[in-house]
Amino acid sequence: MDKIPILRMGSFLLVTIQVDLYDRLALNLEADLVQMVQKTNARGVLIDISAVSIVDSFMGRIIGNIASMSKILDAETVVVGMQPAVAITLIELGLPLKGVHTALNMEKGMDLLKSMIDTPEEEANDQPLDDFVAE
Amino acid sequence: MDKIPILRMGSFLLVTIQVDLYDRLALNLEADLVQMVQKTNARGVLIDISAVSIVDSFMGRIIGNIASMSKILDAETVVVGMQPAVAITLIELGLPLKGVHTALNMEKGMDLLKSMIDTPEEEANDQPLDDFVAE
């Protein structure tokens, strides 16, 4: 497969990286993602890398590129689900992923994006407290 | 990679299938998914197959199995993003995916799940209208 699917959720885009990013796939992803940001007026990009167990400088650079490109188009990028070993490798490689926000998991990443863009979303959890029912 | 990542979003689980499902991968996915449904009290499972261009009877059966297993655990399954060619193939193979709900894309799938389970969610769009600001 030459494409990584990009899912739209409200004003966010979600990408799950499950395969090794070789050259063409990575370039396709960059191109698709910026086009999609522009087409859908997305305000945030969530990249899930929980299935990625090995990271190299190429992949680090691609993620950095995506974040920079999205930023120019006024969308924030959050990388979620990084495995501890990947974090170790990134730092040992001297790639601290500048300009990229990270979060432990998808939900925290979504919360982070929401807090960063703070627009009155349909999904914003700002409904009155009396809607809550104690479980 | 031997695992397909399962992302949690509120009370839904999201799975994006990007690679061909061979035996072990499919069985792992089934097992992981039902465990995850049980662990997270998920009420819905979204399976995105927009990257799947070829489907066979094995894959059809796996999706059917996941839906049946989730149903027993009180979670609905929605398959989203099916390519037209895949829909044609499924019907020609005589696999109408019984018990599986489908939706055109992720957002519609999410709406469908919400309407099926109609619980007062954090993400439910039931906040008062005066919270909205005209753009």
Interface residues (C-beta under 8 A of the other chain):
Chain A: M1 K3 I4 P5 L7 R8 M9 G10 L14 T16 Q18 V19 D48 S50 A51 S53 G81 N105 M106 E107 M110 P120 E122 E123 A124 N125 D126 Q127 P128 D131 F132 V133
Chain B: M1 K3 I4 P5 L7 R8 M9 G10 L14 T16 Q18 V19 D48 S50 A51 S53 G81 N105 M106 E107 M110 P120 E122 E123 A124 N125 D126 Q127 P128 D131 F132 V133
